[in-house]
Amino acid sequence: MEVARDELGFELREVLIDGDPVLEAAYREWIPVVEIDGERRFTYFVHPDGLRWAVAQAAR
């Protein structure tokens, strides 16, 4: 993710859910999960080309 962030120039915010019962209930089974503009785009695995495409679409 950091490589793609540096390449594409998007903001990356990592959220640790450990110890937060609400976040653990919402996301535990999906880790890792990537949301772009509040929309779940990737779960379990982030394919680099798919991430590049999703970020480019969100930037439009």
Phi, psi and omega in degrees: 000320182295323178297314179296320179299314179296321181290317188259346176072037177258162178276133179243124177239116177266136180238121175273127185263350182303128176088355178252103186301326181291312179293321178299318180294324184280328191237347188310315184282353183254357188296137350283149177235139178239125175248141176237120184054041176081001180253129179292120183247329182220142171225148177069316185213138177248113178279126184305317180292322177295322177295315178302315181296315182297318179294319178297320179294320181291331181285344182284000000 
